[in-house]
Amino acid sequence: MAKSNDGAPGIDGVTFEAIEESGVESFLKQIQDELVQHTYQPMRVRHLRTSLLFGLVGA
């Protein structure tokens, strides 16, 4: 769904095109291996203040 909506890259900066170029199966296998081996390290989440999003700063 995200791809069909021209979704932006994730927090890690990896695009759909980059995943497809390197191979979807190998990408999924790598993630699976990291999860099984308990070595997966999720990236930190970017926080966006909703007040900035809606222009409410200084209101």
N, C-alpha and C positions, 0 to 999 in steps of 0.2 A: 504494500500500500504506500509506504513512504517513497519508494522508487517511482511509482506511477504519478506521484504528486511532485516530482522533481525535488525530492527531499535533499536537504543539505547533509554534508558529512557529519558523522557523529563527533562526540567530544574528542575522540582520538584523531580526527581529521581524515579518516579513511573514507573514501568515496565508494559508491557502488561500482564505478568503473574500475577502480583499483582492485577491488575484490574479484571482479569478473576477469580482469587481466591475469591475476595471479592464480585464479582457479577457485571457484566457489567451494568445491569439495575439499581442497587442501585448507582453505580458510576455516571451514567448519570442523575439519579434523583437528586442526591446531587448537581451536577453542575447546573441543571435546577433550583432547588430551590434557589441557591445562586444568579443566574442571575435574577430571578423573584423578589426576595427580595432586590436586589441591594446590596448584601453583598459579592459578588464575589471579591476577591482580587487577580489579576494576579500576578504571580511571576516575579521578575525582569529578564530581558533578559541578558544573558551572552554576553559580547562583545568580539569578537576576531578580533584582528587587522589583516587585510589582508596581511600586510607586513610580519608578523610572519608566516602566513599560507603558503606563497609562498617562504619563506626563503630570503626575500629581505632586511632583517635588516643588516645594515652596507654596503650595496651595493652602 
